Amino acid sequence: MNILLKVIRVNGEVEEQTVKGDSLERAEVSNKIHELIGADCCDLVNLHDGTFMYLDDNGYAKGLPVNVEATKLYHSVCKAGTTHQILGDVVIVEGD
């Protein structure tokens, strides 16, 4: 089984990478996500359309720049009035 990883960079560029993965290889997929966005620890946002956004949990502490496109996706699933922004590069993954 292949898993498509869609990387949204802070400059708006989108990259796609396919990695081999299944339930036995989750650690390998997780490591690849961490590597792609330079994160030691990731947070996860359910985008409620079958996809999930992985982001650097330490983005604020690292002083990462705002990711405008990722923030738009985040606000699309948040309660009205949410102002929190997504910082740094993110990875979008379909499924669990």
Chimera marker file (.cmm) of the C-alpha trace (Angstrom):
<marker_set name="trace">
<marker id="1" x="0.000" y="0.000" z="0.000" r="1" g="1" b="0" radius="0.5"/>
<marker id="2" x="1.308" y="3.460" z="-0.864" r="1" g="1" b="0" radius="0.5"/>
<marker id="3" x="0.573" y="6.586" z="1.131" r="1" g="1" b="0" radius="0.5"/>
<marker id="4" x="0.525" y="10.005" z="-0.529" r="1" g="1" b="0" radius="0.5"/>
<marker id="5" x="2.105" y="12.762" z="1.540" r="1" g="1" b="0" radius="0.5"/>
<marker id="6" x="1.203" y="16.270" z="0.390" r="1" g="1" b="0" radius="0.5"/>
<marker id="7" x="3.630" y="18.844" z="1.788" r="1" g="1" b="0" radius="0.5"/>
<marker id="8" x="2.467" y="22.455" z="1.964" r="1" g="1" b="0" radius="0.5"/>
<marker id="9" x="5.486" y="24.705" z="2.420" r="1" g="1" b="0" radius="0.5"/>
<marker id="10" x="5.310" y="28.135" z="4.064" r="1" g="1" b="0" radius="0.5"/>
<marker id="11" x="6.021" y="29.753" z="0.698" r="1" g="1" b="0" radius="0.5"/>
<marker id="12" x="2.852" y="28.155" z="-0.726" r="1" g="1" b="0" radius="0.5"/>
<marker id="13" x="4.637" y="25.501" z="-2.757" r="1" g="1" b="0" radius="0.5"/>
<marker id="14" x="3.073" y="22.044" z="-2.693" r="1" g="1" b="0" radius="0.5"/>
<marker id="15" x="5.098" y="18.861" z="-3.015" r="1" g="1" b="0" radius="0.5"/>
<marker id="16" x="3.812" y="15.311" z="-3.182" r="1" g="1" b="0" radius="0.5"/>
<marker id="17" x="5.720" y="12.254" z="-2.071" r="1" g="1" b="0" radius="0.5"/>
<marker id="18" x="4.580" y="8.679" z="-2.032" r="1" g="1" b="0" radius="0.5"/>
<marker id="19" x="5.850" y="6.345" z="0.648" r="1" g="1" b="0" radius="0.5"/>
<marker id="20" x="5.189" y="2.687" z="1.095" r="1" g="1" b="0" radius="0.5"/>
<marker id="21" x="3.253" y="2.105" z="4.265" r="1" g="1" b="0" radius="0.5"/>
<marker id="22" x="0.709" y="0.027" z="6.062" r="1" g="1" b="0" radius="0.5"/>
<marker id="23" x="-0.187" y="-0.658" z="9.671" r="1" g="1" b="0" radius="0.5"/>
<marker id="24" x="3.130" y="-2.488" z="10.163" r="1" g="1" b="0" radius="0.5"/>
<marker id="25" x="5.173" y="0.406" z="8.823" r="1" g="1" b="0" radius="0.5"/>
<marker id="26" x="3.545" y="3.340" z="10.627" r="1" g="1" b="0" radius="0.5"/>
<marker id="27" x="6.773" y="4.277" z="12.388" r="1" g="1" b="0" radius="0.5"/>
<marker id="28" x="8.537" y="4.583" z="9.031" r="1" g="1" b="0" radius="0.5"/>
<marker id="29" x="5.771" y="6.806" z="7.632" r="1" g="1" b="0" radius="0.5"/>
<marker id="30" x="5.792" y="8.905" z="10.809" r="1" g="1" b="0" radius="0.5"/>
<marker id="31" x="9.558" y="9.326" z="10.574" r="1" g="1" b="0" radius="0.5"/>
<marker id="32" x="9.214" y="10.477" z="6.956" r="1" g="1" b="0" radius="0.5"/>
<marker id="33" x="6.595" y="13.092" z="7.959" r="1" g="1" b="0" radius="0.5"/>
<marker id="34" x="8.856" y="14.403" z="10.727" r="1" g="1" b="0" radius="0.5"/>
<marker id="35" x="11.764" y="14.559" z="8.274" r="1" g="1" b="0" radius="0.5"/>
<marker id="36" x="9.774" y="16.391" z="5.581" r="1" g="1" b="0" radius="0.5"/>
<marker id="37" x="8.801" y="19.253" z="7.899" r="1" g="1" b="0" radius="0.5"/>
<marker id="38" x="11.802" y="19.247" z="10.221" r="1" g="1" b="0" radius="0.5"/>
<marker id="39" x="9.747" y="18.412" z="13.309" r="1" g="1" b="0" radius="0.5"/>
<marker id="40" x="10.823" y="16.584" z="16.451" r="1" g="1" b="0" radius="0.5"/>
<marker id="41" x="7.233" y="16.360" z="17.643" r="1" g="1" b="0" radius="0.5"/>
<marker id="42" x="4.094" y="16.639" z="15.511" r="1" g="1" b="0" radius="0.5"/>
<marker id="43" x="0.563" y="17.737" z="16.261" r="1" g="1" b="0" radius="0.5"/>
<marker id="44" x="-2.362" y="16.448" z="14.233" r="1" g="1" b="0" radius="0.5"/>
<marker id="45" x="-5.412" y="18.300" z="12.880" r="1" g="1" b="0" radius="0.5"/>
<marker id="46" x="-8.413" y="16.354" z="11.569" r="1" g="1" b="0" radius="0.5"/>
<marker id="47" x="-9.615" y="18.210" z="8.478" r="1" g="1" b="0" radius="0.5"/>
<marker id="48" x="-12.911" y="16.261" z="8.571" r="1" g="1" b="0" radius="0.5"/>
<marker id="49" x="-12.740" y="15.208" z="4.916" r="1" g="1" b="0" radius="0.5"/>
<marker id="50" x="-10.749" y="12.032" z="5.407" r="1" g="1" b="0" radius="0.5"/>
<marker id="51" x="-7.452" y="13.912" z="5.592" r="1" g="1" b="0" radius="0.5"/>
<marker id="52" x="-5.205" y="14.936" z="8.461" r="1" g="1" b="0" radius="0.5"/>
<marker id="53" x="-2.666" y="17.736" z="8.767" r="1" g="1" b="0" radius="0.5"/>
<marker id="54" x="0.603" y="17.067" z="10.568" r="1" g="1" b="0" radius="0.5"/>
<marker id="55" x="2.441" y="20.128" z="11.836" r="1" g="1" b="0" radius="0.5"/>
<marker id="56" x="5.417" y="20.939" z="14.012" r="1" g="1" b="0" radius="0.5"/>
<marker id="57" x="4.145" y="21.045" z="17.587" r="1" g="1" b="0" radius="0.5"/>
<marker id="58" x="7.010" y="23.387" z="18.483" r="1" g="1" b="0" radius="0.5"/>
<marker id="59" x="6.382" y="25.878" z="15.672" r="1" g="1" b="0" radius="0.5"/>
<marker id="60" x="5.842" y="28.819" z="18.013" r="1" g="1" b="0" radius="0.5"/>
<marker id="61" x="8.869" y="28.010" z="20.169" r="1" g="1" b="0" radius="0.5"/>
<marker id="62" x="11.018" y="27.691" z="17.029" r="1" g="1" b="0" radius="0.5"/>
<marker id="63" x="9.704" y="30.981" z="15.642" r="1" g="1" b="0" radius="0.5"/>
<marker id="64" x="8.542" y="29.356" z="12.402" r="1" g="1" b="0" radius="0.5"/>
<marker id="65" x="6.790" y="31.588" z="9.852" r="1" g="1" b="0" radius="0.5"/>
<marker id="66" x="3.031" y="31.499" z="9.255" r="1" g="1" b="0" radius="0.5"/>
<marker id="67" x="1.878" y="28.995" z="6.669" r="1" g="1" b="0" radius="0.5"/>
<marker id="68" x="-0.987" y="30.919" z="5.044" r="1" g="1" b="0" radius="0.5"/>
<marker id="69" x="-2.383" y="27.998" z="3.026" r="1" g="1" b="0" radius="0.5"/>
<marker id="70" x="-2.268" y="25.586" z="5.970" r="1" g="1" b="0" radius="0.5"/>
<marker id="71" x="-3.887" y="28.213" z="8.199" r="1" g="1" b="0" radius="0.5"/>
<marker id="72" x="-6.757" y="28.557" z="5.697" r="1" g="1" b="0" radius="0.5"/>
<marker id="73" x="-7.306" y="24.784" z="5.819" r="1" g="1" b="0" radius="0.5"/>
<marker id="74" x="-7.204" y="24.851" z="9.617" r="1" g="1" b="0" radius="0.5"/>
<marker id="75" x="-9.686" y="27.737" z="9.884" r="1" g="1" b="0" radius="0.5"/>
<marker id="76" x="-12.054" y="25.932" z="7.492" r="1" g="1" b="0" radius="0.5"/>
<marker id="77" x="-12.652" y="23.267" z="10.163" r="1" g="1" b="0" radius="0.5"/>
<marker id="78" x="-12.477" y="25.462" z="13.272" r="1" g="1" b="0" radius="0.5"/>
<marker id="79" x="-15.088" y="27.287" z="15.249" r="1" g="1" b="0" radius="0.5"/>
<marker id="80" x="-15.885" y="30.706" z="13.786" r="1" g="1" b="0" radius="0.5"/>
<marker id="81" x="-13.583" y="33.375" z="15.196" r="1" g="1" b="0" radius="0.5"/>
<marker id="82" x="-10.551" y="31.099" z="15.633" r="1" g="1" b="0" radius="0.5"/>
<marker id="83" x="-7.381" y="33.156" z="15.204" r="1" g="1" b="0" radius="0.5"/>
<marker id="84" x="-4.652" y="30.564" z="15.878" r="1" g="1" b="0" radius="0.5"/>
<marker id="85" x="-2.271" y="30.256" z="12.925" r="1" g="1" b="0" radius="0.5"/>
<marker id="86" x="-0.371" y="27.279" z="11.571" r="1" g="1" b="0" radius="0.5"/>
<marker id="87" x="3.379" y="27.780" z="11.546" r="1" g="1" b="0" radius="0.5"/>
<marker id="88" x="5.943" y="26.028" z="9.411" r="1" g="1" b="0" radius="0.5"/>
<marker id="89" x="5.583" y="23.415" z="6.728" r="1" g="1" b="0" radius="0.5"/>
<marker id="90" x="2.826" y="20.815" z="7.073" r="1" g="1" b="0" radius="0.5"/>
<marker id="91" x="2.025" y="17.395" z="5.658" r="1" g="1" b="0" radius="0.5"/>
<marker id="92" x="-1.478" y="16.375" z="4.588" r="1" g="1" b="0" radius="0.5"/>
<marker id="93" x="-2.225" y="12.658" z="4.713" r="1" g="1" b="0" radius="0.5"/>
<marker id="94" x="-5.375" y="10.800" z="3.701" r="1" g="1" b="0" radius="0.5"/>
<marker id="95" x="-6.757" y="8.269" z="6.167" r="1" g="1" b="0" radius="0.5"/>
<marker id="96" x="-5.332" y="7.264" z="9.520" r="1" g="1" b="0" radius="0.5"/>
<link id1="1" id2="2" r="1" g="1" b="0" radius="0.2"/>
<link id1="2" id2="3" r="1" g="1" b="0" radius="0.2"/>
<link id1="3" id2="4" r="1" g="1" b="0" radius="0.2"/>
<link id1="4" id2="5" r="1" g="1" b="0" radius="0.2"/>
<link id1="5" id2="6" r="1" g="1" b="0" radius="0.2"/>
<link id1="6" id2="7" r="1" g="1" b="0" radius="0.2"/>
<link id1="7" id2="8" r="1" g="1" b="0" radius="0.2"/>
<link id1="8" id2="9" r="1" g="1" b="0" radius="0.2"/>
<link id1="9" id2="10" r="1" g="1" b="0" radius="0.2"/>
<link id1="10" id2="11" r="1" g="1" b="0" radius="0.2"/>
<link id1="11" id2="12" r="1" g="1" b="0" radius="0.2"/>
<link id1="12" id2="13" r="1" g="1" b="0" radius="0.2"/>
<link id1="13" id2="14" r="1" g="1" b="0" radius="0.2"/>
<link id1="14" id2="15" r="1" g="1" b="0" radius="0.2"/>
<link id1="15" id2="16" r="1" g="1" b="0" radius="0.2"/>
<link id1="16" id2="17" r="1" g="1" b="0" radius="0.2"/>
<link id1="17" id2="18" r="1" g="1" b="0" radius="0.2"/>
<link id1="18" id2="19" r="1" g="1" b="0" radius="0.2"/>
<link id1="19" id2="20" r="1" g="1" b="0" radius="0.2"/>
<link id1="20" id2="21" r="1" g="1" b="0" radius="0.2"/>
<link id1="21" id2="22" r="1" g="1" b="0" radius="0.2"/>
<link id1="22" id2="23" r="1" g="1" b="0" radius="0.2"/>
<link id1="23" id2="24" r="1" g="1" b="0" radius="0.2"/>
<link id1="24" id2="25" r="1" g="1" b="0" radius="0.2"/>
<link id1="25" id2="26" r="1" g="1" b="0" radius="0.2"/>
<link id1="26" id2="27" r="1" g="1" b="0" radius="0.2"/>
<link id1="27" id2="28" r="1" g="1" b="0" radius="0.2"/>
<link id1="28" id2="29" r="1" g="1" b="0" radius="0.2"/>
<link id1="29" id2="30" r="1" g="1" b="0" radius="0.2"/>
<link id1="30" id2="31" r="1" g="1" b="0" radius="0.2"/>
<link id1="31" id2="32" r="1" g="1" b="0" radius="0.2"/>
<link id1="32" id2="33" r="1" g="1" b="0" radius="0.2"/>
<link id1="33" id2="34" r="1" g="1" b="0" radius="0.2"/>
<link id1="34" id2="35" r="1" g="1" b="0" radius="0.2"/>
<link id1="35" id2="36" r="1" g="1" b="0" radius="0.2"/>
<link id1="36" id2="37" r="1" g="1" b="0" radius="0.2"/>
<link id1="37" id2="38" r="1" g="1" b="0" radius="0.2"/>
<link id1="38" id2="39" r="1" g="1" b="0" radius="0.2"/>
<link id1="39" id2="40" r="1" g="1" b="0" radius="0.2"/>
<link id1="40" id2="41" r="1" g="1" b="0" radius="0.2"/>
<link id1="41" id2="42" r="1" g="1" b="0" radius="0.2"/>
<link id1="42" id2="43" r="1" g="1" b="0" radius="0.2"/>
<link id1="43" id2="44" r="1" g="1" b="0" radius="0.2"/>
<link id1="44" id2="45" r="1" g="1" b="0" radius="0.2"/>
<link id1="45" id2="46" r="1" g="1" b="0" radius="0.2"/>
<link id1="46" id2="47" r="1" g="1" b="0" radius="0.2"/>
<link id1="47" id2="48" r="1" g="1" b="0" radius="0.2"/>
<link id1="48" id2="49" r="1" g="1" b="0" radius="0.2"/>
<link id1="49" id2="50" r="1" g="1" b="0" radius="0.2"/>
<link id1="50" id2="51" r="1" g="1" b="0" radius="0.2"/>
<link id1="51" id2="52" r="1" g="1" b="0" radius="0.2"/>
<link id1="52" id2="53" r="1" g="1" b="0" radius="0.2"/>
<link id1="53" id2="54" r="1" g="1" b="0" radius="0.2"/>
<link id1="54" id2="55" r="1" g="1" b="0" radius="0.2"/>
<link id1="55" id2="56" r="1" g="1" b="0" radius="0.2"/>
<link id1="56" id2="57" r="1" g="1" b="0" radius="0.2"/>
<link id1="57" id2="58" r="1" g="1" b="0" radius="0.2"/>
<link id1="58" id2="59" r="1" g="1" b="0" radius="0.2"/>
<link id1="59" id2="60" r="1" g="1" b="0" radius="0.2"/>
<link id1="60" id2="61" r="1" g="1" b="0" radius="0.2"/>
<link id1="61" id2="62" r="1" g="1" b="0" radius="0.2"/>
<link id1="62" id2="63" r="1" g="1" b="0" radius="0.2"/>
<link id1="63" id2="64" r="1" g="1" b="0" radius="0.2"/>
<link id1="64" id2="65" r="1" g="1" b="0" radius="0.2"/>
<link id1="65" id2="66" r="1" g="1" b="0" radius="0.2"/>
<link id1="66" id2="67" r="1" g="1" b="0" radius="0.2"/>
<link id1="67" id2="68" r="1" g="1" b="0" radius="0.2"/>
<link id1="68" id2="69" r="1" g="1" b="0" radius="0.2"/>
<link id1="69" id2="70" r="1" g="1" b="0" radius="0.2"/>
<link id1="70" id2="71" r="1" g="1" b="0" radius="0.2"/>
<link id1="71" id2="72" r="1" g="1" b="0" radius="0.2"/>
<link id1="72" id2="73" r="1" g="1" b="0" radius="0.2"/>
<link id1="73" id2="74" r="1" g="1" b="0" radius="0.2"/>
<link id1="74" id2="75" r="1" g="1" b="0" radius="0.2"/>
<link id1="75" id2="76" r="1" g="1" b="0" radius="0.2"/>
<link id1="76" id2="77" r="1" g="1" b="0" radius="0.2"/>
<link id1="77" id2="78" r="1" g="1" b="0" radius="0.2"/>
<link id1="78" id2="79" r="1" g="1" b="0" radius="0.2"/>
<link id1="79" id2="80" r="1" g="1" b="0" radius="0.2"/>
<link id1="80" id2="81" r="1" g="1" b="0" radius="0.2"/>
<link id1="81" id2="82" r="1" g="1" b="0" radius="0.2"/>
<link id1="82" id2="83" r="1" g="1" b="0" radius="0.2"/>
<link id1="83" id2="84" r="1" g="1" b="0" radius="0.2"/>
<link id1="84" id2="85" r="1" g="1" b="0" radius="0.2"/>
<link id1="85" id2="86" r="1" g="1" b="0" radius="0.2"/>
<link id1="86" id2="87" r="1" g="1" b="0" radius="0.2"/>
<link id1="87" id2="88" r="1" g="1" b="0" radius="0.2"/>
<link id1="88" id2="89" r="1" g="1" b="0" radius="0.2"/>
<link id1="89" id2="90" r="1" g="1" b="0" radius="0.2"/>
<link id1="90" id2="91" r="1" g="1" b="0" radius="0.2"/>
<link id1="91" id2="92" r="1" g="1" b="0" radius="0.2"/>
<link id1="92" id2="93" r="1" g="1" b="0" radius="0.2"/>
<link id1="93" id2="94" r="1" g="1" b="0" radius="0.2"/>
<link id1="94" id2="95" r="1" g="1" b="0" radius="0.2"/>
<link id1="95" id2="96" r="1" g="1" b="0" radius="0.2"/>
</marker_set>
